[in-house]
Amino acid sequence: MTEKSKKMKKSTKWFLGCGLTLLLGIAVLIGGTYFMFWIVTSHHENELKFLGFSTVLEGRVLGITTPITEQQLLKGVVVQISADCQTNIAVLAHTCVVNSSIKGDLYFRGHSLVLTDTAHISGRVESEAKIIRNLGTVDGGIHNTGKNAEVTTLSRSDEEKSTEPAH
């Protein structure tokens, strides 16, 4: 074996070792992120079940188009509520869009909550969100406990805009 081939083998081993270490680091990072997401999601799911939301409707993207008549926990990445709800509802999602009326309270745990101009919540919104955009009507007010959260309320005419930090 020549000196040149020994050096090549040494450098090949070094690159292979660095590559495997990098892949292992990425795998640990992804696994840790998934594990933390699972812990946080489980905590919020248990909290909402404790409040009486025992029925869970789960899916990656949920589009609710039939009326909801009993308390439910909607769990997904994106949840869109386009049908009227006759009772309290809980949502555990990254993003939730409400296009209809909810005759009760809305409990939201996630990143962003959007209440469109057709949304009407007769109770209150209890949320732990980063962003809340309210174009609709909330009779009981919005109570958000998310850290560094921003609540934006636009009037139906879109003429007045107020942005306030969460309470």
N, C-alpha and C positions, 0 to 999 in steps of 0.2 A: 504494500500500500504506500502510495506516495504521500509526501507531506501535504500536498494540496488537497487530496481526498480526505485526509484526516481533519483538516480545517473545515472542509465542507460538511463533513459528518458532525463536527462539533457545532457549527453554526446552524445546521439543520435541526439538531437536537434542541438547541437554545430556542429557535423560533417555534418549534413544535411545543416545547414546554410553556413558552409565553402564550401561544395560541390556546392551549388547553386551560391554562390559568384564567385567561380572559373569558373563555366560554363558561368555565365554572363560576366565575364572578357574576356574569350575566344571568346564569341560571339561579344563583342565590338571590340576586336582586329581584328577579321576576317572581321567584317563589316567595320571598319575603313580602313583596308588595301584595301578591294574591292572598297570603296568609293574613296580613293586616286588614285588607279589604273584607275578608271573611269574618274576622273578629269584630270589626266595626258593624258590618251588616247584621251579624248575629246578635250583637248587643241591641241595636235598634229594633230588630225584629222581635226580640224578647220583650223589650219595653212596650212595643205596640200591642203585642199579644196580651201583656199584663193589663192594658187598658181595655181589653175586651174584643180585640180584633182577631178572632180565632180562625176565621175563614181566610185562606190565602189563595189569591189568584196570581200565578207566577208565569213570567215569560220574558224573553229578551226585550221585545217591543210589544207593549200591550196597547191595543186600541179598544177602548170601552165604548160600545155603540148601543148596548141594551141597558135599560134602566136598572139601577141598583136599588134593591129594596131592603137589604140587610147589611149590617156592618161587615166590611171586608177590608183586608190588607192587600193592596195591589203592589206587587214587587216585580221590578224589571229595570232595565237600563233606561228606557224611555217609556213613559206612561202618558197616554193621551185620553182624557175623559171627555167624551162627546155626548154622553147620555145623562139624563137627570138622575140624581141620587137622592133617595128619600130619607137617608139617615147619615150618621157620621161615617167618614171614610178615611182610611190611612193609606199613604203612599210612601214606599221606600224605593227610590229611583235616583238616577243621576239627574234626569230632567223630567219634569211633569208639566203638561199643558192642560189646563181646564177650560173647556169651551161651553160648559153647561151650568145648570144650577145644582147646588148641593144644599139640601135642607137639613143642615146640621153643621158639625165642625169638620174641618179638614186638617188632618195631621200629616205633615210632610217631613221626611228625612231624606236629604240628598243635597245636590249642588244647586240646581236652579229650578224655580217654580214660576210658571207664567200663567197668569189669570187673564184670559182674553177679554175683549169688550163685551162678549156675550155671557161671561161667567158671573154668577151671582151666588155668593156663599151667605146663607141666612145665619149661620153661626159665626164662629171665629176661625182664623187660620192660626194653628200652632205649628211652628216650623223651626227646623234647624237647617238652614240653607245659607249658601254663600250669596246667592242672587235671588231676589224676588222682584218680578215685574208685574205690577197690578194695573190692568186696564179695565177691570170689571168692578163689581160692587161686593164689599165685604161688610156685612151688617155688624158683626161682633169685633171687628178690628183684626189687625195682624200682629201676632206676638212671635217674634223671631229671636232665637237664642244662638244663631250661628255666629262664629267669630269673624270679625272684620266683614260683616255682611252689609249688603247694600239693598235697600228697599226702594224701588222706584214706583211711584203712583202717577198715572196719567189720567186726566179727566176724559170723559167720553168724547169731548170735542177736541181732545189733544192740544188744547191751548195752554193749559196749566200743567206744569211739570214740577214735581217735588222729589228730590232725592234725599233720603235721610238715613243715618246709620241705624242699625238694628238696636233694639232695647235690650 
